[in-house]
Amino acid sequence: MSGDPVNFSDAFSLNEDYFGSGNSSDYVLDDNALLCSLQEVRTFSGLFVPIAYSLICIFGLLGNVLVVVTFAFYKKAKSMTDVYLLNMAVADILFVLTLPFWAVSHATGTWLFSNATCKLMKGIYAVNFNCGMLLLTCVSTDRYIAIVQATKSFRLRSRALAHRRAICLVVWGASVLISSWTFMFSQKYSVQGGAVCEPRFQAVSDPVRWKLLMLGLQLLFGFFVPLVFMIFCYMFIVRTLVQAQNSKRHKAIRVIIAVVLVFLACQIPHNMVLLVTAAQLGRTDRSCQSARLLAYSKNVTEVLAFLHCCLNPVLYAFIGQKFRSYFLKIVKDLWCLQRKQKASGFSCSRLHSETFTSRQNSETVDNENASSFTM
């Protein structure tokens, strides 16, 4: 902590320019109105965040691309859950593609790209993150209708499937609308000898109020709405499955519990940090220790929240028996293409014929409301 007094209004303005994405100012005000160095936090961020983002990008891209390929070439989406899973995979792919830009920004300590790229990356990140959460809510609702409202599920879900394009457009449109402020306020600007890509509210009359509003929207639609829907839907789903005389109900309950616990484990820490951040906006009585702790927490919990996009393919697709069978067909076809020169008495055309026959038999057994994961 520096021992030289600084101009209070200038230091406060500097600190309040930073908002979101885990990037924090090098200095914040302590309770004595002196500058408190956060350089050690920046050093930690420059090492930890690029590595974490790179791993999330690689595994998230691989898992979600496999989901898209499986749906596109091997399994026709036959229920709204399948449609939501496909859209969620696309949203996660777009989301993880923004992570290399933020990894470079954390590694270099400055935003090296243009202002247009800043707005685009911030906007894509916000749109797809919100879209993923809304689609997660839609999956929970569809599972609730299919299991709890079983007598009405065929009519309701058939009608929804017939209007799947309109429903998906509404979800994506709502995500764009919720994220529109990110496109408006995000910009590249210089500070402390470098450049940052952050929402900036200097043009508005009350920046702190705007920041609180934006944080509130992010918490509402990015966490609390999905959480309420998931708790409501899965609570009734579990009760229905427990009461049902079904030999597979225990496995289905384990899947549901895993879905809820992973969601909570990934999202609660980051959103609690956001709540603390919102509560401290505009305060000038923060100590150096609390400021450093909050900065560390932002970096770590944000990485944990982003990890959820890697786990979605596992939780909603690969854990399902039917989806896993189609994924194994992809592996077999790839193996066949590599070995077709050496194969003896076994051709790729035969494998494709067997795959097609197996798919037809599987789809004949499945009903129209079948889902791609075990429930």
C-alpha positions in Angstrom: 0.0 0.0 0.0 1.3 3.4 -1.0 1.9 5.9 1.7 1.4 9.0 -0.5 -2.1 10.6 -0.4 -3.9 11.0 -3.7 -6.8 13.0 -5.0 -9.9 11.3 -3.7 -12.2 11.9 -6.6 -9.6 10.8 -9.2 -8.8 7.6 -7.4 -12.5 6.8 -6.9 -13.2 7.4 -10.6 -10.4 5.1 -11.6 -11.6 2.3 -9.3 -15.2 2.6 -10.4 -14.3 2.3 -14.1 -13.7 -1.4 -13.7 -16.6 -3.8 -13.9 -16.9 -7.5 -14.9 -14.8 -10.3 -16.4 -12.5 -10.6 -13.4 -10.3 -7.7 -14.5 -9.7 -5.4 -11.6 -7.8 -2.2 -11.2 -4.2 -2.2 -10.1 -5.2 0.0 -7.2 -8.2 0.5 -5.0 -8.9 2.9 -2.2 -8.5 1.6 1.4 -10.3 3.1 4.4 -7.7 5.9 4.7 -8.2 7.1 1.1 -4.8 5.8 0.1 -4.1 3.6 -2.9 -3.9 -0.1 -2.3 -1.8 -2.1 -4.8 -3.4 -5.1 -6.4 -0.4 -6.0 -8.5 0.0 -9.4 -6.8 -3.5 -10.2 -7.9 -2.7 -9.2 -11.4 0.4 -11.5 -11.3 -1.8 -14.4 -10.2 -4.4 -13.6 -12.8 -1.8 -13.5 -15.5 -0.7 -17.0 -14.7 -3.8 -18.8 -13.5 -6.5 -17.4 -15.8 -4.9 -18.0 -19.2 -4.1 -21.6 -18.4 -7.6 -22.2 -17.0 -9.3 -20.5 -20.0 -7.2 -22.5 -22.5 -8.2 -25.8 -20.9 -11.9 -24.8 -20.7 -11.7 -23.7 -24.4 -10.2 -27.0 -25.6 -12.4 -29.4 -23.6 -15.5 -27.3 -24.0 -15.0 -27.0 -27.8 -14.3 -30.7 -28.2 -17.2 -31.9 -26.1 -19.8 -29.5 -27.6 -18.6 -30.0 -31.2 -19.1 -33.8 -30.7 -22.6 -33.1 -29.4 -23.4 -31.0 -32.5 -21.9 -33.6 -34.9 -23.8 -36.4 -33.2 -27.1 -34.6 -33.5 -26.4 -33.5 -37.0 -25.3 -36.8 -38.5 -26.5 -39.6 -36.3 -29.5 -38.6 -34.3 -32.5 -36.5 -35.4 -33.7 -34.2 -32.6 -37.1 -35.8 -31.7 -38.0 -33.9 -28.6 -37.7 -30.3 -27.3 -35.0 -31.5 -24.9 -32.9 -32.6 -27.9 -33.5 -29.2 -29.6 -32.5 -27.4 -26.4 -29.4 -29.5 -26.0 -28.3 -28.8 -29.6 -28.8 -25.0 -29.1 -27.0 -25.2 -25.8 -24.0 -26.9 -27.4 -23.9 -24.1 -30.1 -24.1 -21.4 -27.4 -21.3 -23.1 -25.5 -19.2 -23.3 -28.6 -19.6 -19.6 -29.3 -18.9 -18.9 -25.7 -15.6 -20.8 -25.4 -14.4 -19.2 -28.7 -14.2 -15.9 -26.8 -12.0 -17.3 -24.1 -8.7 -17.1 -26.0 -9.1 -13.3 -26.3 -9.6 -13.0 -22.5 -6.7 -15.4 -21.9 -4.4 -13.2 -23.9 -5.7 -10.1 -22.1 -5.0 -11.6 -18.7 -1.6 -12.9 -19.8 -0.4 -9.6 -21.2 -2.2 -7.4 -18.7 -3.7 -5.2 -21.5 -6.3 -5.5 -24.2 -4.3 -5.8 -27.5 -7.3 -5.9 -29.9 -9.5 -3.2 -31.4 -12.5 -1.5 -29.8 -14.8 -3.3 -32.3 -13.3 -6.7 -31.2 -13.8 -5.6 -27.6 -17.6 -5.0 -28.2 -17.9 -8.2 -30.2 -16.2 -10.4 -27.7 -18.0 -8.9 -24.7 -21.3 -9.2 -26.6 -20.8 -12.8 -27.7 -19.8 -13.7 -24.2 -22.9 -12.1 -22.6 -25.4 -13.4 -25.2 -24.2 -17.0 -25.2 -23.8 -17.1 -21.4 -27.3 -15.9 -20.9 -28.6 -18.1 -23.7 -27.0 -21.2 -22.0 -28.7 -20.4 -18.7 -32.1 -19.8 -20.4 -31.8 -23.1 -22.3 -30.9 -24.8 -19.1 -34.2 -23.5 -17.7 -36.0 -24.8 -20.8 -34.5 -28.3 -20.4 -35.8 -28.4 -16.8 -39.2 -27.3 -17.9 -39.4 -29.9 -20.7 -38.3 -32.7 -18.3 -41.0 -31.5 -15.8 -43.7 -31.7 -18.5 -42.5 -35.1 -19.7 -42.4 -36.8 -16.3 -44.7 -34.9 -13.9 -47.4 -33.9 -16.4 -47.2 -37.3 -18.2 -50.8 -37.3 -19.2 -50.6 -34.0 -21.0 -47.0 -34.3 -22.1 -47.6 -35.7 -25.6 -49.9 -32.9 -26.6 -47.9 -30.1 -25.0 -44.5 -31.3 -26.2 -45.7 -32.2 -29.7 -47.0 -28.6 -30.0 -43.8 -27.2 -28.7 -41.8 -29.4 -31.1 -43.9 -28.1 -34.0 -42.9 -24.5 -33.0 -39.3 -25.3 -32.0 -37.8 -22.7 -34.3 -40.0 -19.9 -32.9 -39.2 -21.0 -29.3 -35.5 -21.1 -30.0 -35.6 -17.7 -31.7 -37.4 -16.3 -28.6 -34.7 -17.7 -26.3 -31.9 -16.3 -28.5 -33.7 -13.0 -28.9 -34.2 -12.7 -25.1 -30.5 -13.4 -24.6 -29.6 -10.6 -27.1 -32.0 -8.2 -25.4 -30.7 -9.0 -21.9 -27.1 -8.5 -23.2 -27.7 -5.4 -25.2 -26.2 -3.1 -22.5 -22.9 -5.0 -23.0 -22.7 -4.0 -26.7 -23.6 -0.4 -25.8 -21.2 0.2 -22.9 -18.3 -2.1 -23.6 -15.3 -0.3 -25.0 -11.5 -0.3 -25.2 -9.9 2.5 -23.2 -6.5 3.3 -21.8 -5.7 3.3 -18.1 -2.5 3.1 -16.1 -0.3 2.8 -19.2 -2.3 -0.1 -20.7 -5.7 -0.8 -22.2 -8.8 -2.6 -20.9 -12.0 -3.9 -22.5 -14.7 -3.2 -20.0 -18.2 -1.6 -19.8 -17.7 2.1 -19.1 -20.5 4.3 -17.7 -18.9 7.7 -17.6 -21.4 9.0 -20.2 -24.4 8.4 -17.9 -25.4 10.6 -15.0 -25.2 8.0 -12.3 -22.6 5.3 -13.1 -22.9 3.4 -9.8 -26.7 3.0 -10.3 -26.2 1.7 -13.8 -23.6 -0.8 -12.6 -25.9 -2.0 -9.9 -28.7 -2.4 -12.5 -26.5 -4.3 -14.9 -25.2 -6.6 -12.1 -28.8 -7.1 -11.0 -29.9 -8.2 -14.5 -26.9 -10.5 -14.8 -27.7 -12.2 -11.4 -31.4 -12.4 -12.1 -31.3 -14.0 -15.6 -27.9 -15.7 -15.3 -28.5 -17.4 -12.0 -31.7 -16.9 -10.0 -34.2 -17.6 -12.7 -32.5 -20.8 -13.8 -32.0 -21.8 -10.2 -35.7 -21.3 -9.2 -36.9 -23.2 -12.3 -34.4 -26.1 -11.7 -35.3 -26.4 -8.0 -39.1 -26.3 -8.8 -39.0 -28.7 -11.7 -36.5 -31.2 -10.4 -38.1 -31.3 -7.0 -41.4 -32.5 -8.5 -39.5 -34.8 -10.9 -37.8 -36.6 -8.1 -41.1 -37.0 -6.2 -42.8 -38.4 -9.2 -40.0 -40.8 -10.0 -39.9 -42.0 -6.4 -43.6 -42.7 -6.4 -43.4 -44.4 -9.9 -42.9 -48.2 -10.2 -40.0 -48.0 -12.5 -36.8 -50.0 -12.3 -34.7 -47.2 -13.8 -36.0 -44.5 -11.4 -33.0 -44.6 -9.1 -30.6 -44.0 -11.9 -32.7 -41.2 -13.2 -32.8 -39.6 -9.7 -29.0 -39.8 -9.6 -28.8 -38.0 -12.9 -31.1 -35.3 -11.7 -29.2 -34.8 -8.4 -25.9 -34.7 -10.4 -27.3 -32.0 -12.6 -28.5 -29.8 -9.7 -25.3 -30.2 -7.6 -23.0 -29.4 -10.5 -25.0 -26.4 -11.4 -25.0 -25.1 -7.8 -21.3 -25.9 -7.3 -20.3 -24.0 -10.5 -22.6 -21.0 -10.2 -23.2 -20.2 -6.5 -19.6 -19.1 -5.6 -19.3 -16.7 -8.6 -22.8 -15.2 -8.1 -22.1 -14.7 -4.4 -19.0 -12.8 -5.3 -21.1 -10.7 -7.7 -23.5 -10.0 -4.9 -20.7 -8.8 -2.7 -19.3 -6.7 -5.5 -22.7 -5.1 -6.0 -23.0 -4.4 -2.3 -19.6 -2.7 -2.2 -20.0 -0.5 -5.3 -19.5 3.1 -4.3 -18.1 2.3 -0.9 -14.7 3.9 0.0 -14.2 2.2 3.3 -12.8 -1.1 2.0 -9.5 -2.3 3.3 -6.6 -3.6 1.2 -7.1 -7.1 2.6 -10.8 -7.3 1.6 -10.1 -5.7 -1.8 -7.4 -8.3 -2.6 -9.6 -11.2 -1.3 -12.5 -10.1 -3.5 -10.2 -9.7 -6.5 -8.8 -13.3 -6.0 -12.3 -14.6 -5.6 -13.5 -13.0 -8.8 -10.8 -14.8 -10.8 -11.2 -18.2 -9.2 -15.0 -18.3 -9.1 -15.4 -17.0 -12.6 -13.2 -19.8 -13.9 -15.4 -22.3 -11.9 -18.5 -20.8 -13.5 -17.1 -21.1 -17.0 -16.2 -24.7 -16.3 -19.9 -25.5 -16.5 -19.9 -25.3 -20.3 -17.5 -28.2 -20.4 -19.7 -30.3 -18.1 -22.9 -29.7 -20.0 -22.1 -32.3 -22.7 -21.3 -34.9 -20.0 -24.4 -34.2 -17.9 -27.0 -33.8 -20.6 -25.7 -36.0 -23.4 -22.9 -38.5 -22.7 -24.5 -39.7 -19.5 -27.5 -40.9 -21.6 -27.4 -44.4 -22.9 -29.0 -43.7 -26.3 -26.8 -40.6 -27.0 -23.7 -42.6 -26.0 -24.6 -45.3 -28.4 -24.7 -42.8 -31.3 -21.4 -41.3 -30.1 -19.8 -44.7 -30.2 -21.0 -45.1 -33.8 -19.0 -41.9 -34.6 -15.9 -43.5 -33.2 -16.5 -46.7 -35.1 -17.0 -44.8 -38.4 -13.8 -42.8 -37.8 -11.9 -46.1 -37.0 -13.4 -47.6 -40.2 -12.2 -44.7 -42.3 -8.7 -45.1 -41.0 -8.6 -48.9 -41.3 -10.5 -49.4 -44.6 -7.3 -50.0 -46.5 -6.3 -52.8 -44.1 -9.7 -54.3 -43.4 -10.3 -57.8 -44.7 -13.8 -58.8 -45.5 -15.3 -55.9 -43.7 -16.0 -52.6 -45.5 -17.1 -49.2 -44.5 -20.2 -49.6 -46.5 -21.1 -52.6 -44.4 -20.5 -50.7 -41.2 -22.6 -47.8 -42.4 -25.4 -50.2 -43.4 -25.3 -51.8 -39.9 -25.3 -48.4 -38.3 -28.3 -47.3 -40.4 -30.1 -50.5 -39.6 -29.3 -50.1 -35.9 -30.5 -46.5 -35.9 -33.7 -47.4 -37.6 -34.4 -50.2 -35.1 -33.6 -47.8 -32.2 -35.8 -45.1 -33.5 -38.6 -47.5 -34.1 -38.5 -48.6 -30.4 -38.3 -45.0 -29.2 -41.4 -42.9 -28.9 -41.8 -39.4 -30.3 -41.0 -37.9 -27.0 -37.8 -39.8 -26.4 -34.9 -37.8 -25.0 -31.2 -38.1 -25.7 -30.4 -38.7 -22.0 -31.6 -41.2 -19.4 -34.5 -39.9 -17.4 
